C-alpha cells in the first residue's frame, strides 16, 4: 500500500456573523401581535415581505425597551423583521 503526503488544513468556511441574541421576539409564529423585548438600542423596526416591500414600520422612542406590533392586517407568510438596518430576524405570520 502506498500513501502520498496527506496534508490536513484547518476548518475552512465563512465565519458566523456575531448576532445580538439579546433581542427577544415572541410568539413566533405569530397571529395577531408580535412582542419584542430588549430593543432599547434600536430606533426603527421594519417588517419586510418576501418581495422586499416594507409592510410595517415603527419608530421607537429613546430607551424604549419593548413593544407589541399589530400583525392582523398582514397576510400569512414569512417576513423579515429588521432593526435599524443592522439586525434581521425571520418571523412567520399565521
PDB file of N, CA, C and O in Angstrom:
ATOM      1  N   UNK A   1       0.846  -1.168   0.000  1.00  0.00           N
ATOM      2  CA  UNK A   1       0.000   0.000   0.000  1.00  0.00           C
ATOM      3  C   UNK A   1       0.894   1.234   0.000  1.00  0.00           C
ATOM      4  O   UNK A   1       1.888   1.305   0.723  1.00  0.00           O
ATOM      5  N   UNK A   2       0.519   2.194  -0.820  1.00  0.00           N
ATOM      6  CA  UNK A   2       1.303   3.417  -0.937  1.00  0.00           C
ATOM      7  C   UNK A   2       0.420   4.608  -0.582  1.00  0.00           C
ATOM      8  O   UNK A   2      -0.678   4.747  -1.121  1.00  0.00           O
ATOM      9  N   UNK A   3       0.892   5.473   0.323  1.00  0.00           N
ATOM     10  CA  UNK A   3       0.184   6.703   0.681  1.00  0.00           C
ATOM     11  C   UNK A   3       1.042   7.882   0.294  1.00  0.00           C
ATOM     12  O   UNK A   3       2.241   7.921   0.571  1.00  0.00           O
ATOM     13  N   UNK A   4       0.420   8.827  -0.342  1.00  0.00           N
ATOM     14  CA  UNK A   4       1.095  10.062  -0.714  1.00  0.00           C
ATOM     15  C   UNK A   4       1.123  10.965   0.510  1.00  0.00           C
ATOM     16  O   UNK A   4       0.493  10.667   1.525  1.00  0.00           O
ATOM     17  N   UNK A   5       1.840  12.048   0.414  1.00  0.00           N
ATOM     18  CA  UNK A   5       1.811  13.016   1.511  1.00  0.00           C
ATOM     19  C   UNK A   5       0.404  13.594   1.620  1.00  0.00           C
ATOM     20  O   UNK A   5      -0.128  14.148   0.658  1.00  0.00           O
ATOM     21  N   UNK A   6      -0.182  13.459   2.790  1.00  0.00           N
ATOM     22  CA  UNK A   6      -1.529  13.980   3.030  1.00  0.00           C
ATOM     23  C   UNK A   6      -1.407  15.156   3.977  1.00  0.00           C
ATOM     24  O   UNK A   6      -0.758  15.075   5.020  1.00  0.00           O
ATOM     25  N   UNK A   7      -2.035  16.230   3.598  1.00  0.00           N
ATOM     26  CA  UNK A   7      -1.958  17.440   4.405  1.00  0.00           C
ATOM     27  C   UNK A   7      -3.367  17.826   4.848  1.00  0.00           C
ATOM     28  O   UNK A   7      -4.269  17.942   4.019  1.00  0.00           O
ATOM     29  N   UNK A   8      -3.554  18.022   6.132  1.00  0.00           N
ATOM     30  CA  UNK A   8      -4.847  18.425   6.657  1.00  0.00           C
ATOM     31  C   UNK A   8      -4.819  19.916   6.923  1.00  0.00           C
ATOM     32  O   UNK A   8      -3.873  20.443   7.510  1.00  0.00           O
ATOM     33  N   UNK A   9      -5.874  20.589   6.482  1.00  0.00           N
ATOM     34  CA  UNK A   9      -5.971  22.031   6.692  1.00  0.00           C
ATOM     35  C   UNK A   9      -6.973  22.308   7.809  1.00  0.00           C
ATOM     36  O   UNK A   9      -7.870  21.505   8.064  1.00  0.00           O
ATOM     37  N   UNK A  10      -6.811  23.442   8.467  1.00  0.00           N
ATOM     38  CA  UNK A  10      -7.805  23.797   9.485  1.00  0.00           C
ATOM     39  C   UNK A  10      -9.159  24.038   8.824  1.00  0.00           C
ATOM     40  O   UNK A  10      -9.252  24.148   7.601  1.00  0.00           O
ATOM     41  N   UNK A  11     -10.195  24.118   9.635  1.00  0.00           N
ATOM     42  CA  UNK A  11     -11.541  24.351   9.098  1.00  0.00           C
ATOM     43  C   UNK A  11     -11.557  25.552   8.178  1.00  0.00           C
ATOM     44  O   UNK A  11     -11.024  26.615   8.494  1.00  0.00           O
ATOM     45  N   UNK A  12     -12.176  25.354   7.047  1.00  0.00           N
ATOM     46  CA  UNK A  12     -12.286  26.423   6.068  1.00  0.00           C
ATOM     47  C   UNK A  12     -13.771  26.714   5.884  1.00  0.00           C
ATOM     48  O   UNK A  12     -14.581  25.793   5.785  1.00  0.00           O
ATOM     49  N   UNK A  13     -14.119  27.979   5.839  1.00  0.00           N
ATOM     50  CA  UNK A  13     -15.527  28.326   5.645  1.00  0.00           C
ATOM     51  C   UNK A  13     -15.760  29.787   5.957  1.00  0.00           C
ATOM     52  O   UNK A  13     -14.823  30.556   6.171  1.00  0.00           O
ATOM     53  N   UNK A  14     -17.018  30.149   5.977  1.00  0.00           N
ATOM     54  CA  UNK A  14     -17.401  31.518   6.253  1.00  0.00           C
ATOM     55  C   UNK A  14     -17.646  31.651   7.756  1.00  0.00           C
ATOM     56  O   UNK A  14     -18.384  30.860   8.345  1.00  0.00           O
ATOM     57  N   UNK A  15     -17.034  32.635   8.357  1.00  0.00           N
ATOM     58  CA  UNK A  15     -17.229  32.862   9.783  1.00  0.00           C
ATOM     59  C   UNK A  15     -18.655  33.294  10.048  1.00  0.00           C
ATOM     60  O   UNK A  15     -19.248  34.040   9.270  1.00  0.00           O
ATOM     61  N   UNK A  16     -19.197  32.818  11.153  1.00  0.00           N
ATOM     62  CA  UNK A  16     -20.544  33.234  11.532  1.00  0.00           C
ATOM     63  C   UNK A  16     -20.531  34.679  11.986  1.00  0.00           C
ATOM     64  O   UNK A  16     -19.643  35.108  12.723  1.00  0.00           O
ATOM     65  N   UNK A  17     -21.536  35.429  11.531  1.00  0.00           N
ATOM     66  CA  UNK A  17     -21.673  36.802  11.993  1.00  0.00           C
ATOM     67  C   UNK A  17     -22.058  36.796  13.463  1.00  0.00           C
ATOM     68  O   UNK A  17     -22.776  35.911  13.928  1.00  0.00           O
ATOM     69  N   UNK A  18     -21.580  37.779  14.176  1.00  0.00           N
ATOM     70  CA  UNK A  18     -21.976  37.919  15.569  1.00  0.00           C
ATOM     71  C   UNK A  18     -23.385  38.475  15.586  1.00  0.00           C
ATOM     72  O   UNK A  18     -23.639  39.552  15.048  1.00  0.00           O
ATOM     73  N   UNK A  19     -24.296  37.750  16.197  1.00  0.00           N
ATOM     74  CA  UNK A  19     -25.696  38.149  16.229  1.00  0.00           C
ATOM     75  C   UNK A  19     -26.053  38.525  17.646  1.00  0.00           C
ATOM     76  O   UNK A  19     -25.709  37.822  18.596  1.00  0.00           O
ATOM     77  N   UNK A  20     -26.745  39.638  17.782  1.00  0.00           N
ATOM     78  CA  UNK A  20     -27.173  40.090  19.091  1.00  0.00           C
ATOM     79  C   UNK A  20     -28.389  39.281  19.503  1.00  0.00           C
ATOM     80  O   UNK A  20     -29.511  39.591  19.103  1.00  0.00           O
ATOM     81  N   UNK A  21     -28.167  38.234  20.309  1.00  0.00           N
ATOM     82  CA  UNK A  21     -29.257  37.373  20.737  1.00  0.00           C
ATOM     83  C   UNK A  21     -30.005  37.950  21.931  1.00  0.00           C
ATOM     84  O   UNK A  21     -30.858  37.272  22.503  1.00  0.00           O
ATOM     85  N   UNK A  22     -29.712  39.156  22.309  1.00  0.00           N
ATOM     86  CA  UNK A  22     -30.394  39.773  23.433  1.00  0.00           C
ATOM     87  C   UNK A  22     -31.833  40.136  23.074  1.00  0.00           C
ATOM     88  O   UNK A  22     -32.692  40.160  23.955  1.00  0.00           O
ATOM     89  N   UNK A  23     -32.112  40.415  21.816  1.00  0.00           N
ATOM     90  CA  UNK A  23     -33.466  40.780  21.403  1.00  0.00           C
ATOM     91  C   UNK A  23     -34.356  39.546  21.521  1.00  0.00           C
ATOM     92  O   UNK A  23     -34.011  38.466  21.040  1.00  0.00           O
ATOM     93  N   UNK A  24     -35.506  39.726  22.171  1.00  0.00           N
ATOM     94  CA  UNK A  24     -36.462  38.635  22.313  1.00  0.00           C
ATOM     95  C   UNK A  24     -37.705  38.967  21.502  1.00  0.00           C
ATOM     96  O   UNK A  24     -38.231  40.077  21.588  1.00  0.00           O
ATOM     97  N   UNK A  25     -38.176  38.000  20.711  1.00  0.00           N
ATOM     98  CA  UNK A  25     -39.420  38.194  19.982  1.00  0.00           C
ATOM     99  C   UNK A  25     -40.275  36.957  20.144  1.00  0.00           C
ATOM    100  O   UNK A  25     -39.796  35.828  20.035  1.00  0.00           O
ATOM    101  N   UNK A  26     -41.544  37.190  20.405  1.00  0.00           N
ATOM    102  CA  UNK A  26     -42.458  36.078  20.640  1.00  0.00           C
ATOM    103  C   UNK A  26     -43.893  36.561  20.475  1.00  0.00           C
ATOM    104  O   UNK A  26     -44.151  37.753  20.638  1.00  0.00           O
ATOM    105  N   UNK A  27     -44.832  35.678  20.156  1.00  0.00           N
ATOM    106  CA  UNK A  27     -44.588  34.300  19.701  1.00  0.00           C
ATOM    107  C   UNK A  27     -44.124  34.290  18.250  1.00  0.00           C
ATOM    108  O   UNK A  27     -44.399  35.227  17.500  1.00  0.00           O
ATOM    109  N   UNK A  28     -43.451  33.279  17.873  1.00  0.00           N
ATOM    110  CA  UNK A  28     -43.011  33.121  16.501  1.00  0.00           C
ATOM    111  C   UNK A  28     -43.139  31.646  16.143  1.00  0.00           C
ATOM    112  O   UNK A  28     -42.300  30.851  16.567  1.00  0.00           O
ATOM    113  N   UNK A  29     -44.136  31.256  15.393  1.00  0.00           N
ATOM    114  CA  UNK A  29     -45.053  32.006  14.555  1.00  0.00           C
ATOM    115  C   UNK A  29     -46.048  32.837  15.383  1.00  0.00           C
ATOM    116  O   UNK A  29     -46.386  32.496  16.516  1.00  0.00           O
ATOM    117  N   UNK A  30     -46.497  33.933  14.774  1.00  0.00           N
ATOM    118  CA  UNK A  30     -47.414  34.859  15.423  1.00  0.00           C
ATOM    119  C   UNK A  30     -48.711  34.946  14.627  1.00  0.00           C
ATOM    120  O   UNK A  30     -48.756  34.616  13.442  1.00  0.00           O
ATOM    121  N   UNK A  31     -49.767  35.399  15.309  1.00  0.00           N
ATOM    122  CA  UNK A  31     -51.059  35.569  14.628  1.00  0.00           C
ATOM    123  C   UNK A  31     -51.490  37.024  14.616  1.00  0.00           C
ATOM    124  O   UNK A  31     -51.600  37.627  13.548  1.00  0.00           O
ATOM    125  N   UNK A  32     -51.735  37.595  15.783  1.00  0.00           N
ATOM    126  CA  UNK A  32     -52.275  38.953  15.850  1.00  0.00           C
ATOM    127  C   UNK A  32     -51.263  39.999  16.298  1.00  0.00           C
ATOM    128  O   UNK A  32     -51.300  41.138  15.832  1.00  0.00           O
ATOM    129  N   UNK A  33     -50.364  39.624  17.196  1.00  0.00           N
ATOM    130  CA  UNK A  33     -49.368  40.559  17.727  1.00  0.00           C
ATOM    131  C   UNK A  33     -48.021  39.871  17.844  1.00  0.00           C
ATOM    132  O   UNK A  33     -47.944  38.654  18.012  1.00  0.00           O
ATOM    133  N   UNK A  34     -46.967  40.656  17.755  1.00  0.00           N
ATOM    134  CA  UNK A  34     -45.607  40.175  17.970  1.00  0.00           C
ATOM    135  C   UNK A  34     -44.998  41.048  19.051  1.00  0.00           C
ATOM    136  O   UNK A  34     -44.923  42.267  18.901  1.00  0.00           O
ATOM    137  N   UNK A  35     -44.563  40.426  20.142  1.00  0.00           N
ATOM    138  CA  UNK A  35     -43.950  41.161  21.243  1.00  0.00           C
ATOM    139  C   UNK A  35     -42.442  41.154  21.088  1.00  0.00           C
ATOM    140  O   UNK A  35     -41.840  40.118  20.809  1.00  0.00           O
ATOM    141  N   UNK A  36     -41.839  42.317  21.272  1.00  0.00           N
ATOM    142  CA  UNK A  36     -40.386  42.464  21.185  1.00  0.00           C
ATOM    143  C   UNK A  36     -39.882  43.040  22.500  1.00  0.00           C
ATOM    144  O   UNK A  36     -40.468  43.977  23.042  1.00  0.00           O
ATOM    145  N   UNK A  37     -38.793  42.477  23.009  1.00  0.00           N
ATOM    146  CA  UNK A  37     -38.185  42.969  24.246  1.00  0.00           C
ATOM    147  C   UNK A  37     -36.687  43.146  24.047  1.00  0.00           C
ATOM    148  O   UNK A  37     -36.095  42.573  23.132  1.00  0.00           O
ATOM    149  N   UNK A  38     -36.094  43.939  24.908  1.00  0.00           N
ATOM    150  CA  UNK A  38     -34.653  44.243  24.866  1.00  0.00           C
ATOM    151  C   UNK A  38     -34.273  44.933  23.552  1.00  0.00           C
ATOM    152  O   UNK A  38     -33.321  44.534  22.880  1.00  0.00           O
ATOM    153  N   UNK A  39     -35.024  45.959  23.203  1.00  0.00           N
ATOM    154  CA  UNK A  39     -34.823  46.653  21.932  1.00  0.00           C
ATOM    155  C   UNK A  39     -34.386  48.098  22.130  1.00  0.00           C
ATOM    156  O   UNK A  39     -34.441  48.885  21.185  1.00  0.00           O
ATOM    157  N   UNK A  40     -33.959  48.464  23.316  1.00  0.00           N
ATOM    158  CA  UNK A  40     -33.674  49.874  23.629  1.00  0.00           C
ATOM    159  C   UNK A  40     -32.542  50.463  22.792  1.00  0.00           C
ATOM    160  O   UNK A  40     -32.449  51.686  22.678  1.00  0.00           O
ATOM    161  N   UNK A  41     -31.684  49.639  22.206  1.00  0.00           N
ATOM    162  CA  UNK A  41     -30.571  50.158  21.413  1.00  0.00           C
ATOM    163  C   UNK A  41     -30.976  50.512  19.981  1.00  0.00           C
ATOM    164  O   UNK A  41     -30.162  51.031  19.218  1.00  0.00           O
ATOM    165  N   UNK A  42     -32.235  50.234  19.611  1.00  0.00           N
ATOM    166  CA  UNK A  42     -32.688  50.472  18.246  1.00  0.00           C
ATOM    167  C   UNK A  42     -33.641  51.663  18.170  1.00  0.00           C
ATOM    168  O   UNK A  42     -34.284  52.025  19.155  1.00  0.00           O
ATOM    169  N   UNK A  43     -33.718  52.262  16.988  1.00  0.00           N
ATOM    170  CA  UNK A  43     -34.587  53.416  16.755  1.00  0.00           C
ATOM    171  C   UNK A  43     -35.716  53.119  15.782  1.00  0.00           C
ATOM    172  O   UNK A  43     -36.732  53.815  15.778  1.00  0.00           O
ATOM    173  N   UNK A  44     -35.545  52.083  14.952  1.00  0.00           N
ATOM    174  CA  UNK A  44     -36.521  51.793  13.909  1.00  0.00           C
ATOM    175  C   UNK A  44     -36.678  50.288  13.742  1.00  0.00           C
ATOM    176  O   UNK A  44     -35.695  49.546  13.718  1.00  0.00           O
ATOM    177  N   UNK A  45     -37.931  49.847  13.625  1.00  0.00           N
ATOM    178  CA  UNK A  45     -38.233  48.440  13.358  1.00  0.00           C
ATOM    179  C   UNK A  45     -39.077  48.392  12.090  1.00  0.00           C
ATOM    180  O   UNK A  45     -40.019  49.167  11.924  1.00  0.00           O
ATOM    181  N   UNK A  46     -38.721  47.467  11.197  1.00  0.00           N
ATOM    182  CA  UNK A  46     -39.466  47.300   9.951  1.00  0.00           C
ATOM    183  C   UNK A  46     -39.800  45.825   9.755  1.00  0.00           C
ATOM    184  O   UNK A  46     -39.001  44.947  10.079  1.00  0.00           O
ATOM    185  N   UNK A  47     -40.984  45.567   9.223  1.00  0.00           N
ATOM    186  CA  UNK A  47     -41.344  44.223   8.782  1.00  0.00           C
ATOM    187  C   UNK A  47     -41.370  44.262   7.265  1.00  0.00           C
ATOM    188  O   UNK A  47     -42.019  45.115   6.660  1.00  0.00           O
ATOM    189  N   UNK A  48     -40.644  43.311   6.653  1.00  0.00           N
ATOM    190  CA  UNK A  48     -40.440  43.295   5.204  1.00  0.00           C
ATOM    191  C   UNK A  48     -40.974  41.975   4.650  1.00  0.00           C
ATOM    192  O   UNK A  48     -40.674  40.907   5.182  1.00  0.00           O
ATOM    193  N   UNK A  49     -41.769  42.053   3.575  1.00  0.00           N
ATOM    194  CA  UNK A  49     -42.310  40.834   2.977  1.00  0.00           C
ATOM    195  C   UNK A  49     -41.262  40.161   2.082  1.00  0.00           C
ATOM    196  O   UNK A  49     -40.146  40.657   1.929  1.00  0.00           O
ATOM    197  N   UNK A  50     -41.647  39.026   1.498  1.00  0.00           N
ATOM    198  CA  UNK A  50     -40.682  38.259   0.697  1.00  0.00           C
ATOM    199  C   UNK A  50     -40.283  38.958  -0.594  1.00  0.00           C
ATOM    200  O   UNK A  50     -39.327  38.547  -1.251  1.00  0.00           O
ATOM    201  N   UNK A  51     -41.009  40.011  -0.963  1.00  0.00           N
ATOM    202  CA  UNK A  51     -40.681  40.770  -2.167  1.00  0.00           C
ATOM    203  C   UNK A  51     -39.800  41.980  -1.866  1.00  0.00           C
ATOM    204  O   UNK A  51     -39.417  42.718  -2.773  1.00  0.00           O
ATOM    205  N   UNK A  52     -39.480  42.178  -0.588  1.00  0.00           N
ATOM    206  CA  UNK A  52     -38.633  43.299  -0.202  1.00  0.00           C
ATOM    207  C   UNK A  52     -39.385  44.573   0.116  1.00  0.00           C
ATOM    208  O   UNK A  52     -38.771  45.621   0.318  1.00  0.00           O
ATOM    209  N   UNK A  53     -40.709  44.502   0.162  1.00  0.00           N
ATOM    210  CA  UNK A  53     -41.518  45.682   0.478  1.00  0.00           C
ATOM    211  C   UNK A  53     -41.657  45.843   1.991  1.00  0.00           C
ATOM    212  O   UNK A  53     -41.894  44.867   2.703  1.00  0.00           O
ATOM    213  N   UNK A  54     -41.511  47.051   2.470  1.00  0.00           N
ATOM    214  CA  UNK A  54     -41.725  47.330   3.882  1.00  0.00           C
ATOM    215  C   UNK A  54     -43.233  47.388   4.102  1.00  0.00           C
ATOM    216  O   UNK A  54     -43.915  48.255   3.556  1.00  0.00           O
ATOM    217  N   UNK A  55     -43.748  46.461   4.904  1.00  0.00           N
ATOM    218  CA  UNK A  55     -45.191  46.392   5.127  1.00  0.00           C
ATOM    219  C   UNK A  55     -45.601  46.980   6.466  1.00  0.00           C
ATOM    220  O   UNK A  55     -46.779  47.261   6.687  1.00  0.00           O
ATOM    221  N   UNK A  56     -44.652  47.167   7.349  1.00  0.00           N
ATOM    222  CA  UNK A  56     -44.914  47.814   8.632  1.00  0.00           C
ATOM    223  C   UNK A  56     -43.621  48.471   9.098  1.00  0.00           C
ATOM    224  O   UNK A  56     -42.544  47.882   9.018  1.00  0.00           O
ATOM    225  N   UNK A  57     -43.744  49.678   9.577  1.00  0.00           N
ATOM    226  CA  UNK A  57     -42.569  50.400  10.066  1.00  0.00           C
ATOM    227  C   UNK A  57     -42.951  51.106  11.358  1.00  0.00           C
ATOM    228  O   UNK A  57     -43.985  51.770  11.431  1.00  0.00           O
ATOM    229  N   UNK A  58     -42.110  50.957  12.377  1.00  0.00           N
ATOM    230  CA  UNK A  58     -42.400  51.561  13.669  1.00  0.00           C
ATOM    231  C   UNK A  58     -41.142  52.235  14.212  1.00  0.00           C
ATOM    232  O   UNK A  58     -40.117  51.586  14.419  1.00  0.00           O
ATOM    233  N   UNK A  59     -41.234  53.539  14.438  1.00  0.00           N
ATOM    234  CA  UNK A  59     -40.137  54.242  15.092  1.00  0.00           C
ATOM    235  C   UNK A  59     -40.265  54.049  16.591  1.00  0.00           C
ATOM    236  O   UNK A  59     -41.368  54.043  17.138  1.00  0.00           O
ATOM    237  N   UNK A  60     -39.137  53.893  17.242  1.00  0.00           N
ATOM    238  CA  UNK A  60     -39.118  53.672  18.683  1.00  0.00           C
ATOM    239  C   UNK A  60     -38.696  54.942  19.402  1.00  0.00           C
ATOM    240  O   UNK A  60     -37.895  55.725  18.892  1.00  0.00           O
ATOM    241  N   UNK A  61     -39.239  55.131  20.577  1.00  0.00           N
ATOM    242  CA  UNK A  61     -38.827  56.254  21.407  1.00  0.00           C
ATOM    243  C   UNK A  61     -37.483  55.918  22.047  1.00  0.00           C
ATOM    244  O   UNK A  61     -37.138  54.746  22.201  1.00  0.00           O
ATOM    245  N   UNK A  62     -36.742  56.931  22.409  1.00  0.00           N
ATOM    246  CA  UNK A  62     -35.447  56.728  23.036  1.00  0.00           C
ATOM    247  C   UNK A  62     -35.604  55.879  24.288  1.00  0.00           C
ATOM    248  O   UNK A  62     -36.470  56.140  25.123  1.00  0.00           O
ATOM    249  N   UNK A  63     -34.762  54.865  24.411  1.00  0.00           N
ATOM    250  CA  UNK A  63     -34.737  53.927  25.540  1.00  0.00           C
ATOM    251  C   UNK A  63     -36.002  53.084  25.682  1.00  0.00           C
ATOM    252  O   UNK A  63     -36.247  52.517  26.747  1.00  0.00           O
ATOM    253  N   UNK A  64     -36.809  52.993  24.621  1.00  0.00           N
ATOM    254  CA  UNK A  64     -37.973  52.103  24.658  1.00  0.00           C
ATOM    255  C   UNK A  64     -37.472  50.672  24.610  1.00  0.00           C
ATOM    256  O   UNK A  64     -36.737  50.298  23.696  1.00  0.00           O
ATOM    257  N   UNK A  65     -37.864  49.872  25.587  1.00  0.00           N
ATOM    258  CA  UNK A  65     -37.289  48.539  25.717  1.00  0.00           C
ATOM    259  C   UNK A  65     -38.188  47.421  25.195  1.00  0.00           C
ATOM    260  O   UNK A  65     -37.717  46.308  24.960  1.00  0.00           O
ATOM    261  N   UNK A  66     -39.476  47.706  25.011  1.00  0.00           N
ATOM    262  CA  UNK A  66     -40.367  46.666  24.483  1.00  0.00           C
ATOM    263  C   UNK A  66     -41.524  47.290  23.713  1.00  0.00           C
ATOM    264  O   UNK A  66     -41.872  48.457  23.896  1.00  0.00           O
ATOM    265  N   UNK A  67     -42.108  46.462  22.839  1.00  0.00           N
ATOM    266  CA  UNK A  67     -43.223  46.927  22.009  1.00  0.00           C
ATOM    267  C   UNK A  67     -44.022  45.707  21.558  1.00  0.00           C
ATOM    268  O   UNK A  67     -43.484  44.606  21.443  1.00  0.00           O
ATOM    269  N   UNK A  68     -45.307  45.919  21.306  1.00  0.00           N
ATOM    270  CA  UNK A  68     -46.168  44.910  20.688  1.00  0.00           C
ATOM    271  C   UNK A  68     -46.542  45.431  19.308  1.00  0.00           C
ATOM    272  O   UNK A  68     -47.133  46.503  19.178  1.00  0.00           O
ATOM    273  N   UNK A  69     -46.195  44.668  18.287  1.00  0.00           N
ATOM    274  CA  UNK A  69     -46.514  45.063  16.919  1.00  0.00           C
ATOM    275  C   UNK A  69     -47.796  44.372  16.471  1.00  0.00           C
ATOM    276  O   UNK A  69     -47.908  43.152  16.592  1.00  0.00           O
ATOM    277  N   UNK A  70     -48.773  45.130  15.953  1.00  0.00           N
ATOM    278  CA  UNK A  70     -50.007  44.520  15.451  1.00  0.00           C
ATOM    279  C   UNK A  70     -49.772  43.873  14.085  1.00  0.00           C
ATOM    280  O   UNK A  70     -49.195  44.486  13.187  1.00  0.00           O
ATOM    281  N   UNK A  71     -50.224  42.636  13.943  1.00  0.00           N
ATOM    282  CA  UNK A  71     -49.986  41.892  12.703  1.00  0.00           C
ATOM    283  C   UNK A  71     -51.268  41.509  11.984  1.00  0.00           C
ATOM    284  O   UNK A  71     -51.209  40.898  10.918  1.00  0.00           O
ATOM    285  N   UNK A  72     -52.417  41.849  12.533  1.00  0.00           N
ATOM    286  CA  UNK A  72     -53.688  41.368  11.988  1.00  0.00           C
ATOM    287  C   UNK A  72     -53.949  41.826  10.554  1.00  0.00           C
ATOM    288  O   UNK A  72     -54.724  41.186   9.844  1.00  0.00           O
ATOM    289  N   UNK A  73     -53.322  42.914  10.113  1.00  0.00           N
ATOM    290  CA  UNK A  73     -53.513  43.409   8.744  1.00  0.00           C
ATOM    291  C   UNK A  73     -52.601  42.712   7.722  1.00  0.00           C
ATOM    292  O   UNK A  73     -52.746  42.915   6.516  1.00  0.00           O
ATOM    293  N   UNK A  74     -51.670  41.896   8.209  1.00  0.00           N
ATOM    294  CA  UNK A  74     -50.712  41.241   7.312  1.00  0.00           C
ATOM    295  C   UNK A  74     -51.179  39.841   6.949  1.00  0.00           C
ATOM    296  O   UNK A  74     -51.792  39.151   7.764  1.00  0.00           O
ATOM    297  N   UNK A  75     -50.887  39.425   5.724  1.00  0.00           N
ATOM    298  CA  UNK A  75     -51.237  38.089   5.258  1.00  0.00           C
ATOM    299  C   UNK A  75     -50.303  37.064   5.882  1.00  0.00           C
ATOM    300  O   UNK A  75     -49.187  37.389   6.289  1.00  0.00           O
ATOM    301  N   UNK A  76     -50.767  35.834   5.951  1.00  0.00           N
ATOM    302  CA  UNK A  76     -49.928  34.737   6.438  1.00  0.00           C
ATOM    303  C   UNK A  76     -48.709  34.590   5.543  1.00  0.00           C
ATOM    304  O   UNK A  76     -48.799  34.759   4.327  1.00  0.00           O
ATOM    305  N   UNK A  77     -47.578  34.277   6.141  1.00  0.00           N
ATOM    306  CA  UNK A  77     -46.362  34.073   5.363  1.00  0.00           C
ATOM    307  C   UNK A  77     -45.112  34.323   6.162  1.00  0.00           C
ATOM    308  O   UNK A  77     -45.158  34.493   7.380  1.00  0.00           O
ATOM    309  N   UNK A  78     -43.991  34.345   5.465  1.00  0.00           N
ATOM    310  CA  UNK A  78     -42.675  34.567   6.075  1.00  0.00           C
ATOM    311  C   UNK A  78     -42.260  36.005   5.812  1.00  0.00           C
ATOM    312  O   UNK A  78     -42.356  36.498   4.688  1.00  0.00           O
ATOM    313  N   UNK A  79     -41.804  36.662   6.851  1.00  0.00           N
ATOM    314  CA  UNK A  79     -41.388  38.057   6.781  1.00  0.00           C
ATOM    315  C   UNK A  79     -40.025  38.203   7.456  1.00  0.00           C
ATOM    316  O   UNK A  79     -39.584  37.327   8.201  1.00  0.00           O
ATOM    317  N   UNK A  80     -39.381  39.313   7.182  1.00  0.00           N
ATOM    318  CA  UNK A  80     -38.136  39.656   7.868  1.00  0.00           C
ATOM    319  C   UNK A  80     -38.425  40.842   8.796  1.00  0.00           C
ATOM    320  O   UNK A  80     -39.104  41.797   8.418  1.00  0.00           O
ATOM    321  N   UNK A  81     -37.905  40.758   9.984  1.00  0.00           N
ATOM    322  CA  UNK A  81     -38.024  41.830  10.961  1.00  0.00           C
ATOM    323  C   UNK A  81     -36.656  42.491  11.033  1.00  0.00           C
ATOM    324  O   UNK A  81     -35.674  41.850  11.405  1.00  0.00           O
ATOM    325  N   UNK A  82     -36.587  43.777  10.676  1.00  0.00           N
ATOM    326  CA  UNK A  82     -35.294  44.470  10.594  1.00  0.00           C
ATOM    327  C   UNK A  82     -35.228  45.572  11.643  1.00  0.00           C
ATOM    328  O   UNK A  82     -36.169  46.346  11.820  1.00  0.00           O
ATOM    329  N   UNK A  83     -34.103  45.624  12.327  1.00  0.00           N
ATOM    330  CA  UNK A  83     -33.826  46.632  13.348  1.00  0.00           C
ATOM    331  C   UNK A  83     -32.736  47.558  12.832  1.00  0.00           C
ATOM    332  O   UNK A  83     -31.598  47.120  12.663  1.00  0.00           O
ATOM    333  N   UNK A  84     -33.045  48.819  12.578  1.00  0.00           N
ATOM    334  CA  UNK A  84     -32.043  49.840  12.200  1.00  0.00           C
ATOM    335  C   UNK A  84     -31.090  49.409  11.091  1.00  0.00           C
ATOM    336  O   UNK A  84     -29.927  49.810  11.122  1.00  0.00           O
ATOM    337  N   UNK A  85     -31.508  48.638  10.145  1.00  0.00           N
ATOM    338  CA  UNK A  85     -30.625  48.173   9.061  1.00  0.00           C
ATOM    339  C   UNK A  85     -29.417  47.383   9.564  1.00  0.00           C
ATOM    340  O   UNK A  85     -28.432  47.237   8.841  1.00  0.00           O
ATOM    341  N   UNK A  86     -29.483  46.867  10.808  1.00  0.00           N
ATOM    342  CA  UNK A  86     -28.307  46.166  11.315  1.00  0.00           C
ATOM    343  C   UNK A  86     -28.594  44.726  11.733  1.00  0.00           C
ATOM    344  O   UNK A  86     -27.753  43.851  11.527  1.00  0.00           O
ATOM    345  N   UNK A  87     -29.747  44.466  12.307  1.00  0.00           N
ATOM    346  CA  UNK A  87     -30.091  43.132  12.775  1.00  0.00           C
ATOM    347  C   UNK A  87     -31.369  42.703  12.085  1.00  0.00           C
ATOM    348  O   UNK A  87     -32.323  43.477  12.010  1.00  0.00           O
ATOM    349  N   UNK A  88     -31.401  41.480  11.579  1.00  0.00           N
ATOM    350  CA  UNK A  88     -32.580  40.974  10.874  1.00  0.00           C
ATOM    351  C   UNK A  88     -32.948  39.615  11.446  1.00  0.00           C
ATOM    352  O   UNK A  88     -32.082  38.776  11.695  1.00  0.00           O
ATOM    353  N   UNK A  89     -34.236  39.408  11.651  1.00  0.00           N
ATOM    354  CA  UNK A  89     -34.747  38.135  12.125  1.00  0.00           C
ATOM    355  C   UNK A  89     -35.913  37.696  11.252  1.00  0.00           C
ATOM    356  O   UNK A  89     -36.662  38.529  10.742  1.00  0.00           O
ATOM    357  N   UNK A  90     -36.066  36.397  11.083  1.00  0.00           N
ATOM    358  CA  UNK A  90     -37.184  35.845  10.311  1.00  0.00           C
ATOM    359  C   UNK A  90     -38.366  35.646  11.247  1.00  0.00           C
ATOM    360  O   UNK A  90     -38.208  35.138  12.357  1.00  0.00           O
ATOM    361  N   UNK A  91     -39.553  36.049  10.796  1.00  0.00           N
ATOM    362  CA  UNK A  91     -40.766  35.779  11.550  1.00  0.00           C
ATOM    363  C   UNK A  91     -41.789  35.133  10.632  1.00  0.00           C
ATOM    364  O   UNK A  91     -41.772  35.334   9.418  1.00  0.00           O
ATOM    365  N   UNK A  92     -42.679  34.354  11.231  1.00  0.00           N
ATOM    366  CA  UNK A  92     -43.743  33.703  10.488  1.00  0.00           C
ATOM    367  C   UNK A  92     -45.063  34.210  11.027  1.00  0.00           C
ATOM    368  O   UNK A  92     -45.288  34.223  12.237  1.00  0.00           O
ATOM    369  N   UNK A  93     -45.939  34.630  10.119  1.00  0.00           N
ATOM    370  CA  UNK A  93     -47.267  35.106  10.496  1.00  0.00           C
ATOM    371  C   UNK A  93     -48.267  34.075   9.989  1.00  0.00           C
ATOM    372  O   UNK A  93     -48.273  33.723   8.809  1.00  0.00           O
ATOM    373  N   UNK A  94     -49.102  33.603  10.887  1.00  0.00           N
ATOM    374  CA  UNK A  94     -50.099  32.580  10.537  1.00  0.00           C
ATOM    375  C   UNK A  94     -51.422  33.201  10.185  1.00  0.00           C
ATOM    376  O   UNK A  94     -52.373  32.488   9.866  1.00  0.00           O
TER     377      UNK A  94
END
